[in-house]
């Protein structure tokens, strides 16, 4: 049975459904833009709509970026 392409340590921007990837957050490009969180190395899921699902790795969400980090809230007085 076809197992899909193995991941490489390169900085590839797009990953296909069925591709084995490192743990992290991945967002589907186009379509519904669903977000997938993998807790361990796993295979990205299919889109189930008849189209090839492509994903991009998301390093930080806007929520994570917009929140001040602990210890960075210095007084402005």
PDB file with one MODEL, atoms N, CA, C and O in Angstrom:
MODEL        1
ATOM      1  N   UNK A   1       0.838  -1.185   0.000  1.00  0.00           N
ATOM      2  CA  UNK A   1       0.000   0.000   0.000  1.00  0.00           C
ATOM      3  C   UNK A   1       0.880   1.244   0.000  1.00  0.00           C
ATOM      4  O   UNK A   1       1.920   1.274   0.658  1.00  0.00           O
ATOM      5  N   UNK A   2       0.464   2.263  -0.734  1.00  0.00           N
ATOM      6  CA  UNK A   2       1.219   3.505  -0.811  1.00  0.00           C
ATOM      7  C   UNK A   2       1.153   4.226   0.532  1.00  0.00           C
ATOM      8  O   UNK A   2       0.069   4.415   1.085  1.00  0.00           O
ATOM      9  N   UNK A   3       2.294   4.624   1.050  1.00  0.00           N
ATOM     10  CA  UNK A   3       2.358   5.251   2.368  1.00  0.00           C
ATOM     11  C   UNK A   3       2.486   6.767   2.302  1.00  0.00           C
ATOM     12  O   UNK A   3       2.434   7.429   3.339  1.00  0.00           O
ATOM     13  N   UNK A   4       2.651   7.328   1.118  1.00  0.00           N
ATOM     14  CA  UNK A   4       2.832   8.768   0.988  1.00  0.00           C
ATOM     15  C   UNK A   4       4.294   9.125   1.109  1.00  0.00           C
ATOM     16  O   UNK A   4       5.092   8.338   1.620  1.00  0.00           O
ATOM     17  N   UNK A   5       4.651  10.309   0.641  1.00  0.00           N
ATOM     18  CA  UNK A   5       6.051  10.715   0.714  1.00  0.00           C
ATOM     19  C   UNK A   5       6.496  10.926   2.153  1.00  0.00           C
ATOM     20  O   UNK A   5       5.710  11.365   2.992  1.00  0.00           O
ATOM     21  N   UNK A   6       7.730  10.620   2.435  1.00  0.00           N
ATOM     22  CA  UNK A   6       8.292  10.857   3.764  1.00  0.00           C
ATOM     23  C   UNK A   6       8.685  12.326   3.885  1.00  0.00           C
ATOM     24  O   UNK A   6       9.000  12.967   2.883  1.00  0.00           O
ATOM     25  N   UNK A   7       8.669  12.859   5.095  1.00  0.00           N
ATOM     26  CA  UNK A   7       9.082  14.239   5.276  1.00  0.00           C
ATOM     27  C   UNK A   7      10.604  14.334   5.227  1.00  0.00           C
ATOM     28  O   UNK A   7      11.317  13.360   5.467  1.00  0.00           O
ATOM     29  N   UNK A   8      11.068  15.512   4.914  1.00  0.00           N
ATOM     30  CA  UNK A   8      12.499  15.790   4.863  1.00  0.00           C
ATOM     31  C   UNK A   8      12.767  16.983   5.767  1.00  0.00           C
ATOM     32  O   UNK A   8      11.840  17.708   6.128  1.00  0.00           O
ATOM     33  N   UNK A   9      13.995  17.187   6.125  1.00  0.00           N
ATOM     34  CA  UNK A   9      14.358  18.284   7.023  1.00  0.00           C
ATOM     35  C   UNK A   9      14.477  19.618   6.292  1.00  0.00           C
ATOM     36  O   UNK A   9      15.004  20.576   6.856  1.00  0.00           O
ATOM     37  N   UNK A  10      14.003  19.703   5.059  1.00  0.00           N
ATOM     38  CA  UNK A  10      14.060  20.942   4.303  1.00  0.00           C
ATOM     39  C   UNK A  10      12.906  21.838   4.729  1.00  0.00           C
ATOM     40  O   UNK A  10      11.983  21.391   5.409  1.00  0.00           O
ATOM     41  N   UNK A  11      12.962  23.101   4.327  1.00  0.00           N
ATOM     42  CA  UNK A  11      11.890  24.044   4.646  1.00  0.00           C
ATOM     43  C   UNK A  11      10.888  24.104   3.504  1.00  0.00           C
ATOM     44  O   UNK A  11      10.727  25.157   2.886  1.00  0.00           O
ATOM     45  N   UNK A  12      10.216  23.009   3.213  1.00  0.00           N
ATOM     46  CA  UNK A  12       9.185  22.994   2.185  1.00  0.00           C
ATOM     47  C   UNK A  12       7.962  23.706   2.728  1.00  0.00           C
ATOM     48  O   UNK A  12       7.581  23.514   3.883  1.00  0.00           O
ATOM     49  N   UNK A  13       7.343  24.535   1.884  1.00  0.00           N
ATOM     50  CA  UNK A  13       6.209  25.326   2.348  1.00  0.00           C
ATOM     51  C   UNK A  13       4.890  24.572   2.325  1.00  0.00           C
ATOM     52  O   UNK A  13       4.057  24.778   3.207  1.00  0.00           O
ATOM     53  N   UNK A  14       4.675  23.700   1.338  1.00  0.00           N
ATOM     54  CA  UNK A  14       3.405  22.997   1.208  1.00  0.00           C
ATOM     55  C   UNK A  14       3.555  21.513   1.485  1.00  0.00           C
ATOM     56  O   UNK A  14       4.551  20.889   1.119  1.00  0.00           O
ATOM     57  N   UNK A  15       2.546  20.963   2.139  1.00  0.00           N
ATOM     58  CA  UNK A  15       2.505  19.534   2.439  1.00  0.00           C
ATOM     59  C   UNK A  15       1.184  18.998   1.903  1.00  0.00           C
ATOM     60  O   UNK A  15       0.165  19.684   1.971  1.00  0.00           O
ATOM     61  N   UNK A  16       1.193  17.793   1.376  1.00  0.00           N
ATOM     62  CA  UNK A  16      -0.009  17.190   0.808  1.00  0.00           C
ATOM     63  C   UNK A  16      -0.649  16.212   1.777  1.00  0.00           C
ATOM     64  O   UNK A  16       0.018  15.643   2.641  1.00  0.00           O
ATOM     65  N   UNK A  17      -1.952  16.025   1.619  1.00  0.00           N
ATOM     66  CA  UNK A  17      -2.652  15.002   2.392  1.00  0.00           C
ATOM     67  C   UNK A  17      -1.966  13.670   2.145  1.00  0.00           C
ATOM     68  O   UNK A  17      -1.608  13.352   1.011  1.00  0.00           O
ATOM     69  N   UNK A  18      -1.785  12.900   3.190  1.00  0.00           N
ATOM     70  CA  UNK A  18      -1.094  11.621   3.081  1.00  0.00           C
ATOM     71  C   UNK A  18       0.391  11.713   3.343  1.00  0.00           C
ATOM     72  O   UNK A  18       1.072  10.692   3.441  1.00  0.00           O
ATOM     73  N   UNK A  19       0.903  12.939   3.457  1.00  0.00           N
ATOM     74  CA  UNK A  19       2.332  13.132   3.707  1.00  0.00           C
ATOM     75  C   UNK A  19       2.593  13.062   5.206  1.00  0.00           C
ATOM     76  O   UNK A  19       1.850  13.640   6.000  1.00  0.00           O
ATOM     77  N   UNK A  20       3.644  12.356   5.589  1.00  0.00           N
ATOM     78  CA  UNK A  20       4.043  12.245   6.994  1.00  0.00           C
ATOM     79  C   UNK A  20       4.806  13.515   7.369  1.00  0.00           C
ATOM     80  O   UNK A  20       5.745  13.914   6.680  1.00  0.00           O
ATOM     81  N   UNK A  21       4.388  14.145   8.474  1.00  0.00           N
ATOM     82  CA  UNK A  21       4.977  15.416   8.894  1.00  0.00           C
ATOM     83  C   UNK A  21       5.297  15.399  10.388  1.00  0.00           C
ATOM     84  O   UNK A  21       4.833  14.535  11.132  1.00  0.00           O
ATOM     85  N   UNK A  22       6.098  16.372  10.804  1.00  0.00           N
ATOM     86  CA  UNK A  22       6.449  16.550  12.216  1.00  0.00           C
ATOM     87  C   UNK A  22       5.232  17.055  12.995  1.00  0.00           C
ATOM     88  O   UNK A  22       4.283  17.557  12.392  1.00  0.00           O
ATOM     89  N   UNK A  23       5.245  16.930  14.318  1.00  0.00           N
ATOM     90  CA  UNK A  23       4.159  17.482  15.138  1.00  0.00           C
ATOM     91  C   UNK A  23       4.050  18.990  14.933  1.00  0.00           C
ATOM     92  O   UNK A  23       5.044  19.654  14.641  1.00  0.00           O
ATOM     93  N   UNK A  24       2.857  19.520  15.085  1.00  0.00           N
ATOM     94  CA  UNK A  24       2.650  20.956  14.953  1.00  0.00           C
ATOM     95  C   UNK A  24       1.262  21.272  14.439  1.00  0.00           C
ATOM     96  O   UNK A  24       0.410  20.392  14.317  1.00  0.00           O
ATOM     97  N   UNK A  25       1.046  22.547  14.139  1.00  0.00           N
ATOM     98  CA  UNK A  25      -0.242  23.022  13.628  1.00  0.00           C
ATOM     99  C   UNK A  25      -0.097  23.246  12.125  1.00  0.00           C
ATOM    100  O   UNK A  25       0.864  23.861  11.664  1.00  0.00           O
ATOM    101  N   UNK A  26      -1.066  22.737  11.374  1.00  0.00           N
ATOM    102  CA  UNK A  26      -1.087  22.858   9.920  1.00  0.00           C
ATOM    103  C   UNK A  26      -2.442  23.399   9.499  1.00  0.00           C
ATOM    104  O   UNK A  26      -3.476  22.985  10.023  1.00  0.00           O
ATOM    105  N   UNK A  27      -2.433  24.337   8.538  1.00  0.00           N
ATOM    106  CA  UNK A  27      -3.677  24.922   8.042  1.00  0.00           C
ATOM    107  C   UNK A  27      -3.854  24.532   6.586  1.00  0.00           C
ATOM    108  O   UNK A  27      -2.920  24.625   5.791  1.00  0.00           O
ATOM    109  N   UNK A  28      -5.067  24.092   6.240  1.00  0.00           N
ATOM    110  CA  UNK A  28      -5.357  23.700   4.865  1.00  0.00           C
ATOM    111  C   UNK A  28      -5.413  24.945   3.997  1.00  0.00           C
ATOM    112  O   UNK A  28      -6.047  25.934   4.364  1.00  0.00           O
ATOM    113  N   UNK A  29      -4.752  24.899   2.848  1.00  0.00           N
ATOM    114  CA  UNK A  29      -4.726  26.015   1.908  1.00  0.00           C
ATOM    115  C   UNK A  29      -5.960  25.911   1.018  1.00  0.00           C
ATOM    116  O   UNK A  29      -6.239  24.844   0.472  1.00  0.00           O
ATOM    117  N   UNK A  30      -6.698  27.006   0.866  1.00  0.00           N
ATOM    118  CA  UNK A  30      -7.909  26.984   0.057  1.00  0.00           C
ATOM    119  C   UNK A  30      -9.005  26.205   0.757  1.00  0.00           C
ATOM    120  O   UNK A  30      -8.849  25.797   1.908  1.00  0.00           O
ATOM    121  N   UNK A  31     -10.095  26.003   0.073  1.00  0.00           N
ATOM    122  CA  UNK A  31     -11.186  25.230   0.673  1.00  0.00           C
ATOM    123  C   UNK A  31     -11.688  25.891   1.937  1.00  0.00           C
ATOM    124  O   UNK A  31     -11.895  27.104   1.974  1.00  0.00           O
ATOM    125  N   UNK A  32     -11.884  25.098   2.968  1.00  0.00           N
ATOM    126  CA  UNK A  32     -12.431  25.627   4.220  1.00  0.00           C
ATOM    127  C   UNK A  32     -11.367  26.168   5.163  1.00  0.00           C
ATOM    128  O   UNK A  32     -11.710  26.747   6.194  1.00  0.00           O
ATOM    129  N   UNK A  33     -10.094  26.000   4.845  1.00  0.00           N
ATOM    130  CA  UNK A  33      -9.018  26.527   5.674  1.00  0.00           C
ATOM    131  C   UNK A  33      -8.934  25.911   7.052  1.00  0.00           C
ATOM    132  O   UNK A  33      -8.502  26.560   8.005  1.00  0.00           O
ATOM    133  N   UNK A  34      -9.347  24.652   7.162  1.00  0.00           N
ATOM    134  CA  UNK A  34      -9.345  24.017   8.479  1.00  0.00           C
ATOM    135  C   UNK A  34      -7.933  23.893   9.031  1.00  0.00           C
ATOM    136  O   UNK A  34      -6.953  23.844   8.288  1.00  0.00           O
ATOM    137  N   UNK A  35      -7.860  23.845  10.336  1.00  0.00           N
ATOM    138  CA  UNK A  35      -6.585  23.753  11.038  1.00  0.00           C
ATOM    139  C   UNK A  35      -6.473  22.375  11.682  1.00  0.00           C
ATOM    140  O   UNK A  35      -7.418  21.885  12.300  1.00  0.00           O
ATOM    141  N   UNK A  36      -5.302  21.760  11.527  1.00  0.00           N
ATOM    142  CA  UNK A  36      -5.034  20.437  12.070  1.00  0.00           C
ATOM    143  C   UNK A  36      -3.877  20.568  13.056  1.00  0.00           C
ATOM    144  O   UNK A  36      -2.853  21.171  12.734  1.00  0.00           O
ATOM    145  N   UNK A  37      -4.032  20.011  14.250  1.00  0.00           N
ATOM    146  CA  UNK A  37      -2.952  19.999  15.235  1.00  0.00           C
ATOM    147  C   UNK A  37      -2.525  18.553  15.432  1.00  0.00           C
ATOM    148  O   UNK A  37      -3.330  17.703  15.813  1.00  0.00           O
ATOM    149  N   UNK A  38      -1.255  18.283  15.170  1.00  0.00           N
ATOM    150  CA  UNK A  38      -0.702  16.944  15.351  1.00  0.00           C
ATOM    151  C   UNK A  38       0.190  16.951  16.583  1.00  0.00           C
ATOM    152  O   UNK A  38       1.144  17.726  16.655  1.00  0.00           O
ATOM    153  N   UNK A  39      -0.107  16.110  17.536  1.00  0.00           N
ATOM    154  CA  UNK A  39       0.661  16.019  18.774  1.00  0.00           C
ATOM    155  C   UNK A  39       1.926  15.191  18.602  1.00  0.00           C
ATOM    156  O   UNK A  39       2.854  15.294  19.405  1.00  0.00           O
ATOM    157  N   UNK A  40       1.964  14.378  17.566  1.00  0.00           N
ATOM    158  CA  UNK A  40       3.131  13.536  17.286  1.00  0.00           C
ATOM    159  C   UNK A  40       3.258  13.397  15.779  1.00  0.00           C
ATOM    160  O   UNK A  40       2.340  13.757  15.043  1.00  0.00           O
ATOM    161  N   UNK A  41       4.378  12.884  15.317  1.00  0.00           N
ATOM    162  CA  UNK A  41       4.577  12.666  13.891  1.00  0.00           C
ATOM    163  C   UNK A  41       3.414  11.843  13.349  1.00  0.00           C
ATOM    164  O   UNK A  41       3.075  10.799  13.907  1.00  0.00           O
ATOM    165  N   UNK A  42       2.801  12.314  12.260  1.00  0.00           N
ATOM    166  CA  UNK A  42       1.628  11.628  11.720  1.00  0.00           C
ATOM    167  C   UNK A  42       1.438  12.026  10.263  1.00  0.00           C
ATOM    168  O   UNK A  42       2.226  12.787   9.702  1.00  0.00           O
ATOM    169  N   UNK A  43       0.381  11.498   9.662  1.00  0.00           N
ATOM    170  CA  UNK A  43       0.041  11.761   8.267  1.00  0.00           C
ATOM    171  C   UNK A  43      -1.068  12.803   8.225  1.00  0.00           C
ATOM    172  O   UNK A  43      -2.021  12.729   9.001  1.00  0.00           O
ATOM    173  N   UNK A  44      -0.949  13.782   7.313  1.00  0.00           N
ATOM    174  CA  UNK A  44      -1.990  14.795   7.165  1.00  0.00           C
ATOM    175  C   UNK A  44      -3.234  14.174   6.531  1.00  0.00           C
ATOM    176  O   UNK A  44      -3.117  13.349   5.625  1.00  0.00           O
ATOM    177  N   UNK A  45      -4.426  14.560   6.998  1.00  0.00           N
ATOM    178  CA  UNK A  45      -5.660  13.940   6.514  1.00  0.00           C
ATOM    179  C   UNK A  45      -6.095  14.448   5.141  1.00  0.00           C
ATOM    180  O   UNK A  45      -5.692  15.526   4.703  1.00  0.00           O
ATOM    181  N   UNK A  46      -6.924  13.650   4.475  1.00  0.00           N
ATOM    182  CA  UNK A  46      -7.513  14.036   3.193  1.00  0.00           C
ATOM    183  C   UNK A  46      -8.612  15.071   3.421  1.00  0.00           C
ATOM    184  O   UNK A  46      -9.099  15.240   4.539  1.00  0.00           O
ATOM    185  N   UNK A  47      -8.992  15.759   2.349  1.00  0.00           N
ATOM    186  CA  UNK A  47     -10.036  16.781   2.458  1.00  0.00           C
ATOM    187  C   UNK A  47     -11.440  16.194   2.402  1.00  0.00           C
ATOM    188  O   UNK A  47     -12.384  16.830   2.870  1.00  0.00           O
ATOM    189  N   UNK A  48     -11.599  15.006   1.845  1.00  0.00           N
ATOM    190  CA  UNK A  48     -12.878  14.308   1.714  1.00  0.00           C
ATOM    191  C   UNK A  48     -13.881  15.039   0.828  1.00  0.00           C
ATOM    192  O   UNK A  48     -15.073  14.734   0.871  1.00  0.00           O
ATOM    193  N   UNK A  49     -13.418  16.007   0.018  1.00  0.00           N
ATOM    194  CA  UNK A  49     -14.315  16.695  -0.917  1.00  0.00           C
ATOM    195  C   UNK A  49     -13.921  16.437  -2.370  1.00  0.00           C
ATOM    196  O   UNK A  49     -14.423  17.102  -3.276  1.00  0.00           O
ATOM    197  N   UNK A  50     -13.032  15.482  -2.595  1.00  0.00           N
ATOM    198  CA  UNK A  50     -12.612  15.147  -3.949  1.00  0.00           C
ATOM    199  C   UNK A  50     -11.452  15.970  -4.461  1.00  0.00           C
ATOM    200  O   UNK A  50     -11.000  15.755  -5.586  1.00  0.00           O
ATOM    201  N   UNK A  51     -10.958  16.899  -3.677  1.00  0.00           N
ATOM    202  CA  UNK A  51      -9.826  17.738  -4.078  1.00  0.00           C
ATOM    203  C   UNK A  51      -8.587  17.320  -3.306  1.00  0.00           C
ATOM    204  O   UNK A  51      -8.678  16.736  -2.226  1.00  0.00           O
ATOM    205  N   UNK A  52      -7.440  17.627  -3.871  1.00  0.00           N
ATOM    206  CA  UNK A  52      -6.186  17.340  -3.176  1.00  0.00           C
ATOM    207  C   UNK A  52      -6.022  18.367  -2.063  1.00  0.00           C
ATOM    208  O   UNK A  52      -6.072  19.570  -2.318  1.00  0.00           O
ATOM    209  N   UNK A  53      -5.831  17.911  -0.851  1.00  0.00           N
ATOM    210  CA  UNK A  53      -5.659  18.816   0.285  1.00  0.00           C
ATOM    211  C   UNK A  53      -4.190  19.194   0.415  1.00  0.00           C
ATOM    212  O   UNK A  53      -3.322  18.326   0.508  1.00  0.00           O
ATOM    213  N   UNK A  54      -3.919  20.494   0.421  1.00  0.00           N
ATOM    214  CA  UNK A  54      -2.574  21.027   0.639  1.00  0.00           C
ATOM    215  C   UNK A  54      -2.581  21.768   1.968  1.00  0.00           C
ATOM    216  O   UNK A  54      -3.561  22.425   2.319  1.00  0.00           O
ATOM    217  N   UNK A  55      -1.491  21.658   2.695  1.00  0.00           N
ATOM    218  CA  UNK A  55      -1.385  22.278   4.017  1.00  0.00           C
ATOM    219  C   UNK A  55      -0.118  23.112   4.119  1.00  0.00           C
ATOM    220  O   UNK A  55       0.879  22.826   3.457  1.00  0.00           O
ATOM    221  N   UNK A  56      -0.164  24.141   4.950  1.00  0.00           N
ATOM    222  CA  UNK A  56       1.015  24.917   5.329  1.00  0.00           C
ATOM    223  C   UNK A  56       1.164  24.814   6.831  1.00  0.00           C
ATOM    224  O   UNK A  56       0.181  24.803   7.571  1.00  0.00           O
ATOM    225  N   UNK A  57       2.421  24.738   7.275  1.00  0.00           N
ATOM    226  CA  UNK A  57       2.685  24.700   8.712  1.00  0.00           C
ATOM    227  C   UNK A  57       2.486  26.097   9.280  1.00  0.00           C
ATOM    228  O   UNK A  57       2.921  27.083   8.685  1.00  0.00           O
ATOM    229  N   UNK A  58       1.830  26.179  10.424  1.00  0.00           N
ATOM    230  CA  UNK A  58       1.582  27.451  11.099  1.00  0.00           C
ATOM    231  C   UNK A  58       2.474  27.482  12.329  1.00  0.00           C
ATOM    232  O   UNK A  58       2.321  26.661  13.234  1.00  0.00           O
ATOM    233  N   UNK A  59       3.402  28.423  12.364  1.00  0.00           N
ATOM    234  CA  UNK A  59       4.311  28.510  13.502  1.00  0.00           C
ATOM    235  C   UNK A  59       3.656  29.185  14.697  1.00  0.00           C
ATOM    236  O   UNK A  59       3.802  28.717  15.826  1.00  0.00           O
ATOM    237  N   UNK A  60       2.942  30.269  14.467  1.00  0.00           N
ATOM    238  CA  UNK A  60       2.231  30.982  15.532  1.00  0.00           C
ATOM    239  C   UNK A  60       0.890  31.447  14.994  1.00  0.00           C
ATOM    240  O   UNK A  60       0.799  31.888  13.849  1.00  0.00           O
ATOM    241  N   UNK A  61      -0.148  31.353  15.807  1.00  0.00           N
ATOM    242  CA  UNK A  61      -1.447  31.889  15.410  1.00  0.00           C
ATOM    243  C   UNK A  61      -1.485  33.372  15.772  1.00  0.00           C
ATOM    244  O   UNK A  61      -0.673  33.838  16.571  1.00  0.00           O
ATOM    245  N   UNK A  62      -2.433  34.118  15.182  1.00  0.00           N
ATOM    246  CA  UNK A  62      -2.542  35.540  15.502  1.00  0.00           C
ATOM    247  C   UNK A  62      -2.825  35.740  16.981  1.00  0.00           C
ATOM    248  O   UNK A  62      -2.370  36.719  17.574  1.00  0.00           O
ATOM    249  N   UNK A  63      -3.565  34.831  17.576  1.00  0.00           N
ATOM    250  CA  UNK A  63      -3.852  34.921  19.005  1.00  0.00           C
ATOM    251  C   UNK A  63      -2.565  34.827  19.816  1.00  0.00           C
ATOM    252  O   UNK A  63      -2.383  35.568  20.781  1.00  0.00           O
ATOM    253  N   UNK A  64      -1.673  33.921  19.430  1.00  0.00           N
ATOM    254  CA  UNK A  64      -0.405  33.770  20.143  1.00  0.00           C
ATOM    255  C   UNK A  64       0.491  34.986  19.933  1.00  0.00           C
ATOM    256  O   UNK A  64       1.194  35.405  20.852  1.00  0.00           O
ATOM    257  N   UNK A  65       0.470  35.552  18.731  1.00  0.00           N
ATOM    258  CA  UNK A  65       1.317  36.705  18.419  1.00  0.00           C
ATOM    259  C   UNK A  65       0.824  37.949  19.146  1.00  0.00           C
ATOM    260  O   UNK A  65       1.632  38.735  19.640  1.00  0.00           O
ATOM    261  N   UNK A  66      -0.506  38.141  19.220  1.00  0.00           N
ATOM    262  CA  UNK A  66      -1.063  39.362  19.787  1.00  0.00           C
ATOM    263  C   UNK A  66      -0.991  39.414  21.311  1.00  0.00           C
ATOM    264  O   UNK A  66      -1.025  40.496  21.896  1.00  0.00           O
ATOM    265  N   UNK A  67      -0.892  38.259  21.950  1.00  0.00           N
ATOM    266  CA  UNK A  67      -0.797  38.240  23.416  1.00  0.00           C
ATOM    267  C   UNK A  67       0.616  38.611  23.853  1.00  0.00           C
ATOM    268  O   UNK A  67       1.585  38.071  23.319  1.00  0.00           O
ATOM    269  N   UNK A  68       0.749  39.521  24.809  1.00  0.00           N
ATOM    270  CA  UNK A  68       2.093  39.808  25.320  1.00  0.00           C
ATOM    271  C   UNK A  68       2.643  38.603  26.074  1.00  0.00           C
ATOM    272  O   UNK A  68       1.926  37.919  26.805  1.00  0.00           O
ATOM    273  N   UNK A  69       3.914  38.369  25.877  1.00  0.00           N
ATOM    274  CA  UNK A  69       4.549  37.247  26.583  1.00  0.00           C
ATOM    275  C   UNK A  69       4.729  37.592  28.047  1.00  0.00           C
ATOM    276  O   UNK A  69       4.842  38.761  28.415  1.00  0.00           O
ATOM    277  N   UNK A  70       4.753  36.575  28.868  1.00  0.00           N
ATOM    278  CA  UNK A  70       4.915  36.768  30.303  1.00  0.00           C
ATOM    279  C   UNK A  70       6.239  37.478  30.561  1.00  0.00           C
ATOM    280  O   UNK A  70       7.279  37.057  30.053  1.00  0.00           O
ATOM    281  N   UNK A  71       6.208  38.532  31.333  1.00  0.00           N
ATOM    282  CA  UNK A  71       7.420  39.274  31.655  1.00  0.00           C
ATOM    283  C   UNK A  71       7.667  40.448  30.727  1.00  0.00           C
ATOM    284  O   UNK A  71       8.566  41.249  30.984  1.00  0.00           O
ATOM    285  N   UNK A  72       6.885  40.575  29.640  1.00  0.00           N
ATOM    286  CA  UNK A  72       7.080  41.681  28.708  1.00  0.00           C
ATOM    287  C   UNK A  72       6.155  42.850  29.003  1.00  0.00           C
ATOM    288  O   UNK A  72       6.244  43.889  28.349  1.00  0.00           O
ATOM    289  N   UNK A  73       5.275  42.695  29.971  1.00  0.00           N
ATOM    290  CA  UNK A  73       4.343  43.764  30.290  1.00  0.00           C
ATOM    291  C   UNK A  73       5.003  44.739  31.257  1.00  0.00           C
ATOM    292  O   UNK A  73       4.718  44.722  32.454  1.00  0.00           O
ATOM    293  N   UNK A  74       5.864  45.568  30.749  1.00  0.00           N
ATOM    294  CA  UNK A  74       6.575  46.546  31.575  1.00  0.00           C
ATOM    295  C   UNK A  74       5.692  47.771  31.791  1.00  0.00           C
ATOM    296  O   UNK A  74       4.874  48.119  30.939  1.00  0.00           O
ATOM    297  N   UNK A  75       5.860  48.396  32.899  1.00  0.00           N
ATOM    298  CA  UNK A  75       5.108  49.602  33.214  1.00  0.00           C
ATOM    299  C   UNK A  75       5.537  50.734  32.291  1.00  0.00           C
ATOM    300  O   UNK A  75       6.720  50.871  31.979  1.00  0.00           O
ATOM    301  N   UNK A  76       4.572  51.551  31.851  1.00  0.00           N
ATOM    302  CA  UNK A  76       4.883  52.675  30.968  1.00  0.00           C
ATOM    303  C   UNK A  76       5.047  53.966  31.747  1.00  0.00           C
ATOM    304  O   UNK A  76       5.194  55.029  31.144  1.00  0.00           O
ATOM    305  N   UNK A  77       5.026  53.902  33.066  1.00  0.00           N
ATOM    306  CA  UNK A  77       5.155  55.114  33.896  1.00  0.00           C
ATOM    307  C   UNK A  77       6.591  55.371  34.225  1.00  0.00           C
ATOM    308  O   UNK A  77       6.903  56.343  34.914  1.00  0.00           O
TER     309      UNK A  77
ENDMDL
END
